[in-house]
Amino acid sequence: MRLTRWRTLGLFALLLSLAVATAPALAQAPDDRIDRLEQEVATLKAAIAAMKEGGEAPAAGGDRVAELERQVEVLAQEIEKLRVGEAAASADTSSHGFGPAASKIYRTERGLSIGGYGELLYQNFDRERDNGTTSGKTDTVDVLRGVVYFGYKFSDRWLLNTEIEYEHAGSEVAVEFAYVDHLWRPAANVRGGLVLIPMGFLNELHEPTVFLGARRPDVEQVLLPSTWREVGAGLFGDLGPFTYRTYLVTGLRGAGFTAAGLRGGRQKGNQAKAEDFAWTGRLDFTGVPGLVVGASGYLGDSGQDLGPAVGTQIVEGHLEWRWRGLEARALAVQARLDDVAALNRALNLTGTQSVGEKLRGGYLQLGYDVLAGRGAQSLTPYARWESYNTQDEVPAGFRANPANDVESLTLGVAWKPIDQLTLKVDHQNYDNAAGTGVDQLNVVLGWIF
C-alpha cells in the first residue's frame, strides 16, 4: 500500500507521539532494580541487627537470623550480577576510531574475536515529485547489509582486523577493511592494509546502533563518500586530549566521478590503480567528556589512467556533543577538483553532465533520549537538516543541474531495547532547485554483536 505525503507525515506524527507517551512505561531500569534491592538488603540487615540485640531464644531467633542472612546473600549476588552486566555494557565502546562491534579485537586478550552488524531497511516513496509529476519509484524492503568482523590478536602488540560485508541479501560481497596494527604506544601506533578513510562521522562509525537515522546522512554518502576505504598505511594515536589518524593511500579514480558526486571514484582495493596516491588525516579534540571537535582532510590526484591529473582536495569539520540524553552533531564538507574541463572531455561529458569543480554540503542533527538515566533502554526522537550541492561550481561552457542542489529534513525516532538492537523510523522531506524531490518514509531494524 502506497502512502501520500500527508498520510506519511500523519503516521510519523502518530509514531512519535506514541514513543514519547510510552517512554515512562519503557523505563524499567537495572539501575532502579539495583536501588530497590539495596534498600531491601539494608532493611534485612537492620532486622538482623535488631533480632540479635533483642536476645531472642537461640533456636527460634537463630533460625530467623540464619534465614534473613541467607536472603541477604541471595540479594547481594543478584546485585552483583546486575552490576557486572552494566560493566560489560560500558566496556562495549568504540576504540581507535571504530564502532563497538569492530572494536572487539582491541578488548581481546589473545586469539580470535568475532563480531558483526546488520540492517534490514524498508523504504516507502511518495507517488509524486514536488512538481506534481509521477515519481516512478517503487517501495522496497532490503536486507541492506550483513557484516562479520574477524579479528585475530597475535600478541599484545600485533593484531589483524577485518570486515566482510554481504549487501542486499548477499548479492554483493565486499571486504570493507582488512588491516594490521602494531600497537607501539598510546601516542604512536602503525596501521597498514585496506583502511577506512578517517573523514566525517559515518565512514568509520557506521554500525546502526551508533548513529541516528534509518539511512546514513546523504552528505556522508555523496561527498565523502561512506563507506570509503583505500589501500594504505600510516599512524594513529592519542596525544593528551587529542586523537589523530594519518595515512598515505591510493587515490580516487577520476573516471568514476559524475555530476552527482565523487562516490564512483572509490577504488576499494579492487585492482586499484596506483598511478596516483593521496594523503588523508584527522585530528580530534576529546579532552572534555561528551565533546568531540575536529577536522579532517584529503589531498591527492585522481587522474590515475586518465590524461589530466584531477587534483582533489576535500576538507571537513565536525562537532559532536553528548550530554545526558542530548546528542548534537554538526558537519560541513567542501571538495575542490582541478582539471575538470579536461576530465569532462576525457569522459565525454557535456552540458549539465559536468563533474563539479566545487562540491559542498553539511548537516545539523539533534536528538534527545527521553529515557536517559532510567536504564538500559533508549528512546530518541531526532531531527536532521541537510544541504548539499555536487555542482556548486562547474567549468566555463558547462551548466549545473539544479536537481543536484538538494536540501532535506529528516524527522524520526530511534528505540534501543538494549545496546545491541535498534529500531528506527523516520520521514525524509527532499527539496531541490529543480522541484523534483521525492519524499520517503524509512523503517530500519539494526543489530550489532
C-alpha positions as CSV (number, residue, x, y, z in Angstrom):
1,M,0.0,0.0,0.0
2,R,1.3,3.4,-1.0
3,L,1.1,6.4,1.3
4,T,0.6,10.0,0.3
5,R,2.9,12.6,1.8
6,W,0.3,13.8,4.3
7,R,-0.7,10.3,5.4
8,T,3.1,9.5,5.8
9,L,3.6,12.6,7.9
10,G,0.5,11.7,9.9
11,L,1.8,8.2,10.5
12,F,5.2,9.6,11.6
13,A,3.5,12.0,14.0
14,L,1.5,9.2,15.5
15,L,4.6,7.0,16.0
16,L,6.5,9.9,17.5
17,S,3.6,10.7,19.9
18,L,3.3,7.1,21.0
19,A,7.0,6.9,21.5
20,V,7.1,9.9,23.8
21,A,3.8,9.0,25.6
22,T,5.0,5.4,26.4
23,A,8.6,6.5,27.5
24,P,7.9,6.2,31.2
25,A,6.4,2.7,30.8
26,L,9.6,1.6,29.0
27,A,11.8,2.9,31.7
28,Q,12.0,-0.2,33.9
29,A,15.7,0.0,34.6
30,P,18.5,-2.1,36.0
31,D,19.6,1.0,38.0
32,D,16.2,1.2,39.6
33,R,16.3,-2.5,40.4
34,I,19.7,-2.2,42.0
35,D,18.4,0.7,44.2
36,R,15.4,-1.3,45.2
37,L,17.5,-4.4,46.0
38,E,20.0,-2.4,48.0
39,Q,17.1,-0.9,50.1
40,E,15.8,-4.5,50.8
41,V,19.3,-5.6,51.9
42,A,19.6,-2.6,54.2
43,T,16.1,-3.4,55.7
44,L,17.1,-7.1,56.2
45,K,20.4,-6.1,57.8
46,A,18.6,-3.8,60.2
47,A,16.2,-6.6,61.1
48,I,19.0,-9.0,61.8
49,A,20.8,-6.5,64.0
50,A,17.6,-5.8,65.9
51,M,17.0,-9.6,66.4
52,K,20.5,-10.1,67.7
53,E,20.3,-7.2,70.1
54,G,16.8,-8.3,71.3
55,G,18.1,-11.6,72.7
56,E,15.6,-13.9,71.1
57,A,15.5,-17.5,72.0
58,P,18.6,-19.2,70.4
59,A,16.5,-21.8,68.5
60,A,13.8,-19.6,67.1
61,G,15.9,-16.5,66.9
62,G,18.8,-18.3,65.4
63,D,16.7,-19.8,62.6
64,R,15.2,-16.5,61.8
65,V,18.6,-14.8,61.7
66,A,20.0,-17.5,59.5
67,E,17.1,-17.2,57.1
68,L,17.5,-13.5,56.9
69,E,21.2,-13.7,56.4
70,R,20.6,-16.2,53.6
71,Q,18.2,-13.8,51.9
72,V,20.8,-11.0,52.2
73,E,23.3,-13.3,50.5
74,V,20.9,-14.1,47.6
75,L,20.1,-10.4,47.1
76,A,23.8,-9.4,47.2
77,Q,24.5,-12.0,44.4
78,E,21.7,-10.6,42.3
79,I,23.0,-7.0,42.8
80,E,26.5,-8.2,41.7
81,K,25.1,-9.8,38.6
82,L,23.3,-6.6,37.6
83,R,26.5,-4.6,38.2
84,V,28.6,-7.0,36.1
85,G,26.1,-6.6,33.3
86,E,26.4,-2.8,33.5
87,A,30.2,-3.0,33.4
88,A,30.1,-5.3,30.4
89,A,27.8,-2.9,28.6
90,S,30.0,0.1,29.4
91,A,33.0,-1.8,28.1
92,D,31.3,-2.3,24.7
93,T,32.5,1.0,23.4
94,S,34.5,2.4,20.4
95,S,38.3,2.1,20.2
96,H,40.8,3.7,17.8
97,G,38.1,5.2,15.5
98,F,36.0,2.1,15.1
99,G,32.4,1.1,16.2
100,P,31.7,-1.1,19.3
101,A,31.5,-4.3,17.3
102,A,34.5,-3.6,15.2
103,S,36.5,-2.7,18.3
104,K,36.1,-6.2,19.9
105,I,39.6,-7.2,18.8
106,Y,41.1,-4.4,21.0
107,R,39.3,-5.9,24.1
108,T,40.5,-9.4,23.3
109,E,43.5,-10.7,25.3
110,R,44.8,-13.1,22.6
111,G,43.5,-15.0,19.7
112,L,40.3,-14.8,17.6
113,S,37.4,-12.3,18.0
114,I,34.2,-12.3,16.1
115,G,31.6,-9.5,15.8
116,G,29.3,-8.0,13.3
117,Y,26.2,-6.0,12.5
118,G,23.3,-5.9,10.1
119,E,20.5,-3.7,8.8
120,L,17.0,-4.5,7.3
121,L,15.5,-1.4,5.6
122,Y,12.0,-0.6,4.3
123,Q,11.6,2.4,2.1
124,N,8.2,3.9,1.1
125,F,8.3,6.6,-1.6
126,D,5.8,9.3,-2.4
127,R,4.0,8.7,-5.7
128,E,4.6,12.3,-6.8
129,R,7.6,14.6,-7.0
130,D,7.4,18.1,-5.6
131,N,6.4,19.4,-9.0
132,G,3.4,17.1,-9.3
133,T,4.9,14.6,-11.8
134,T,5.0,10.9,-11.1
135,S,8.0,9.8,-9.1
136,G,8.2,6.4,-10.7
137,K,9.8,5.0,-7.5
138,T,8.9,1.6,-6.1
139,D,8.7,0.8,-2.4
140,T,11.4,-1.7,-1.3
141,V,12.4,-3.9,1.5
142,D,16.1,-4.7,1.5
143,V,18.4,-6.8,3.7
144,L,20.7,-3.9,3.3
145,R,23.8,-5.4,4.8
146,G,25.1,-8.2,6.9
147,V,28.6,-7.8,8.2
148,V,31.0,-10.1,10.0
149,Y,34.2,-8.9,11.8
150,F,37.0,-11.4,12.1
151,G,39.9,-10.2,14.2
152,Y,43.0,-12.0,15.5
153,K,45.4,-10.7,18.2
154,F,48.7,-12.4,17.6
155,S,50.3,-10.7,20.7
156,D,49.9,-7.7,22.9
157,R,51.3,-5.5,20.0
158,W,50.2,-7.2,16.8
159,L,46.7,-7.7,15.6
160,L,44.6,-8.2,12.4
161,N,41.1,-6.8,12.0
162,T,38.8,-7.4,9.0
163,E,35.2,-6.6,8.0
164,I,33.4,-8.7,5.4
165,E,30.2,-7.3,4.2
166,Y,27.3,-9.0,2.4
167,E,25.0,-6.4,0.8
168,H,21.4,-6.8,-0.4
169,A,20.9,-10.3,0.9
170,G,24.3,-11.5,-0.3
171,S,24.0,-10.3,-4.0
172,E,27.2,-8.2,-3.3
173,V,30.2,-9.2,-1.2
174,A,33.0,-6.9,-0.3
175,V,35.9,-6.5,2.1
176,E,35.2,-3.2,3.9
177,F,38.5,-3.2,5.7
178,A,41.4,-5.5,6.3
179,Y,44.4,-4.1,8.2
180,V,47.2,-5.0,10.6
181,D,48.0,-2.8,13.6
182,H,51.2,-2.6,15.5
183,L,50.3,-1.2,18.9
184,W,53.6,0.5,19.9
185,R,52.5,3.2,22.5
186,P,49.4,5.3,23.0
187,A,50.9,8.3,21.2
188,A,52.1,6.4,18.1
189,N,50.8,3.1,16.5
190,V,51.2,1.8,13.0
191,R,48.4,0.6,10.7
192,G,48.5,-0.8,7.2
193,G,46.2,-2.6,4.7
194,L,42.7,-1.7,3.4
195,V,41.9,1.2,5.7
196,L,38.8,3.4,6.3
197,I,39.4,7.0,5.3
198,P,39.1,8.9,8.6
199,M,36.7,11.6,7.5
200,G,33.3,12.6,8.9
201,F,31.3,10.5,11.5
202,L,29.9,7.7,9.5
203,N,32.8,6.4,7.4
204,E,34.4,4.8,10.5
205,L,31.4,4.7,12.9
206,H,28.7,3.2,10.6
207,E,27.2,0.5,12.8
208,P,23.5,1.1,13.0
209,T,23.3,1.4,16.8
210,V,25.8,4.3,17.0
211,F,24.1,6.9,14.7
212,L,20.6,8.4,14.3
213,G,18.7,7.9,11.1
214,A,17.3,4.9,9.3
215,R,19.6,5.8,6.4
216,R,23.1,7.3,6.6
217,P,23.3,11.1,6.0
218,D,23.4,11.9,2.3
219,V,26.2,14.3,2.8
220,E,28.4,11.5,4.1
221,Q,27.5,9.2,1.2
222,V,27.6,11.7,-1.7
223,L,30.6,13.9,-0.8
224,L,32.9,12.0,1.5
225,P,31.7,9.2,0.4
226,S,30.9,6.5,3.0
227,T,31.9,3.7,3.2
228,W,35.2,4.9,1.7
229,R,38.2,2.7,2.0
230,E,41.5,2.5,0.2
231,V,44.8,0.6,0.5
232,G,47.4,2.4,2.5
233,A,49.4,2.8,5.7
234,G,50.0,5.3,8.4
235,L,50.0,6.2,12.1
236,F,47.3,6.7,14.7
237,G,47.3,7.5,18.4
238,D,46.4,9.8,21.3
239,L,48.3,13.0,22.2
240,G,46.9,14.1,25.5
241,P,43.4,15.5,24.8
242,F,43.8,14.9,21.0
243,T,43.4,11.8,18.9
244,Y,44.7,11.5,15.3
245,R,44.9,9.3,12.3
246,T,47.1,9.9,9.2
247,Y,47.6,7.7,6.2
248,L,49.1,7.6,2.7
249,V,46.6,5.8,0.4
250,T,45.8,5.0,-3.2
251,G,44.0,8.0,-4.7
252,L,40.5,8.2,-6.1
253,R,39.9,7.4,-9.7
254,G,38.5,10.4,-11.6
255,A,36.9,8.2,-14.3
256,G,34.2,7.4,-11.7
257,F,33.3,10.9,-10.9
258,T,29.9,12.2,-12.1
259,A,27.7,15.2,-11.8
260,A,26.1,13.5,-8.8
261,G,29.4,13.4,-6.8
262,L,32.6,11.5,-6.0
263,R,31.2,8.2,-4.9
264,G,32.0,6.4,-8.1
265,G,35.7,7.3,-7.7
266,R,36.3,4.9,-4.8
267,Q,38.7,2.1,-5.7
268,K,38.0,-0.1,-2.6
269,G,41.2,-2.1,-3.0
270,N,39.7,-3.8,-6.1
271,Q,42.7,-4.0,-8.5
272,A,43.2,-0.3,-7.6
273,K,45.0,2.0,-10.0
274,A,48.2,3.1,-8.2
275,E,49.5,5.8,-10.5
276,D,48.3,8.5,-8.1
277,F,48.3,8.5,-4.3
278,A,46.8,10.7,-1.7
279,W,47.2,11.8,1.9
280,T,44.4,11.8,4.4
281,G,44.4,12.7,8.1
282,R,42.2,13.6,11.0
283,L,42.6,15.4,14.3
284,D,40.0,15.5,17.1
285,F,39.9,17.2,20.5
286,T,38.3,14.9,23.0
287,G,39.5,16.5,26.3
288,V,36.0,17.3,27.5
289,P,33.8,14.4,28.3
290,G,31.0,14.1,25.7
291,L,32.6,16.6,23.4
292,V,34.3,15.9,20.1
293,V,35.6,18.7,17.9
294,G,37.8,18.0,14.9
295,A,38.7,18.3,11.3
296,S,39.9,16.0,8.5
297,G,41.4,16.4,5.1
298,Y,42.2,14.5,1.8
299,L,44.7,15.7,-0.8
300,G,45.9,14.0,-3.9
301,D,45.5,13.4,-7.6
302,S,42.7,11.3,-9.1
303,G,43.8,11.1,-12.7
304,Q,45.1,7.5,-12.4
305,D,44.8,6.2,-16.0
306,L,43.4,9.4,-17.5
307,G,45.4,12.3,-19.0
308,P,44.5,15.1,-16.6
309,A,45.9,15.0,-13.1
310,V,42.5,15.9,-11.5
311,G,43.9,17.3,-8.2
312,T,41.4,16.6,-5.5
313,Q,41.2,18.4,-2.2
314,I,38.5,17.6,0.5
315,V,38.2,19.3,3.8
316,E,35.7,18.5,6.6
317,G,34.9,19.9,10.0
318,H,32.7,18.3,12.6
319,L,31.4,18.7,16.1
320,E,29.6,16.2,18.4
321,W,28.2,16.9,21.9
322,R,26.6,14.3,24.2
323,W,25.3,15.5,27.5
324,R,22.9,13.3,29.5
325,G,20.2,12.4,26.9
326,L,21.2,15.1,24.4
327,E,23.1,14.2,21.2
328,A,24.0,17.0,18.8
329,R,26.1,16.8,15.6
330,A,27.2,19.3,13.0
331,L,29.3,18.6,9.9
332,A,30.5,20.7,7.0
333,V,32.5,19.5,4.0
334,Q,33.9,21.1,0.8
335,A,35.7,19.5,-2.1
336,R,37.5,21.2,-5.0
337,L,38.8,19.5,-8.2
338,D,41.3,20.7,-10.7
339,D,41.4,20.0,-14.5
340,V,37.6,19.4,-14.5
341,A,37.1,20.7,-18.1
342,A,39.8,18.2,-19.3
343,L,38.2,15.5,-17.2
344,N,34.8,16.2,-18.8
345,R,36.4,15.9,-22.3
346,A,38.1,12.7,-21.4
347,L,34.7,11.3,-20.1
348,N,32.7,12.8,-23.0
349,L,30.5,14.8,-20.6
350,T,28.6,17.8,-21.9
351,G,26.0,20.3,-20.8
352,T,24.7,19.6,-17.3
353,Q,26.7,16.4,-17.0
354,S,29.8,18.2,-15.8
355,V,31.7,16.9,-12.8
356,G,31.6,19.7,-10.2
357,E,34.7,21.9,-9.7
358,K,33.4,22.7,-6.2
359,L,31.2,20.4,-4.1
360,R,29.9,21.4,-0.7
361,G,27.5,20.3,1.9
362,G,26.7,19.9,5.6
363,Y,24.1,18.9,8.1
364,L,22.9,19.7,11.6
365,Q,21.4,16.9,13.7
366,L,19.8,16.9,17.2
367,G,18.4,14.0,19.2
368,Y,17.2,13.6,22.8
369,D,16.9,10.3,24.7
370,V,13.7,10.6,26.7
371,L,14.7,7.6,28.8
372,A,18.1,8.9,29.7
373,G,19.2,7.9,33.2
374,R,16.3,5.4,33.6
375,G,18.0,2.2,32.5
376,A,19.5,0.3,29.5
377,Q,16.7,1.3,27.0
378,S,16.8,4.4,25.0
379,L,14.1,6.2,23.0
380,T,15.4,9.1,21.0
381,P,13.3,11.4,18.8
382,Y,15.7,13.2,16.3
383,A,15.8,15.7,13.5
384,R,18.4,16.3,10.8
385,W,18.7,19.1,8.3
386,E,21.0,18.5,5.3
387,S,22.1,20.7,2.4
388,Y,24.5,19.7,-0.4
389,N,25.3,20.6,-4.0
390,T,27.5,18.4,-6.1
391,Q,27.8,21.1,-8.8
392,D,28.3,24.2,-6.7
393,E,30.7,25.4,-9.4
394,V,31.3,23.9,-12.9
395,P,33.8,24.9,-15.6
396,A,33.0,27.6,-18.2
397,G,31.0,26.2,-21.0
398,F,29.0,23.8,-18.8
399,R,25.8,24.2,-16.7
400,A,24.9,22.9,-13.3
401,N,21.8,20.6,-13.0
402,P,19.5,22.2,-10.4
403,A,18.5,18.7,-9.2
404,N,21.9,18.4,-7.7
405,D,21.3,21.3,-5.3
406,V,19.5,19.5,-2.5
407,E,18.0,20.2,0.9
408,S,16.3,17.6,3.2
409,L,14.7,17.4,6.6
410,T,14.6,14.1,8.4
411,L,12.3,13.6,11.4
412,G,12.4,10.3,13.3
413,V,12.6,8.3,16.4
414,A,15.0,5.5,17.4
415,W,14.3,2.9,20.0
416,K,17.0,0.7,21.5
417,P,15.6,-2.0,23.9
418,I,19.3,-3.0,24.6
419,D,22.5,-1.5,23.4
420,Q,22.9,-4.1,20.6
421,L,19.5,-3.6,18.9
422,T,17.8,-0.6,17.3
423,L,14.6,0.1,15.6
424,K,14.4,3.5,13.7
425,V,11.5,5.1,11.9
426,D,11.8,8.4,10.1
427,H,10.4,10.6,7.3
428,Q,12.6,12.5,4.9
429,N,11.3,15.6,3.0
430,Y,13.5,16.2,0.0
431,D,13.6,19.5,-1.9
432,N,15.9,20.5,-4.8
433,A,16.2,23.5,-7.1
434,A,14.6,21.6,-10.0
435,G,11.5,20.8,-8.0
436,T,11.9,17.1,-8.5
437,G,12.4,16.0,-4.9
438,V,10.7,12.8,-3.7
439,D,9.8,12.3,0.0
440,Q,10.1,9.0,1.7
441,L,9.4,7.0,4.9
442,N,12.0,4.7,6.2
443,V,12.0,1.9,8.8
444,V,15.2,0.0,9.8
445,L,15.9,-2.8,12.1
446,G,19.6,-2.9,13.1
447,W,21.8,-5.0,15.3
448,I,25.4,-5.5,16.4
449,F,27.2,-8.3,18.2
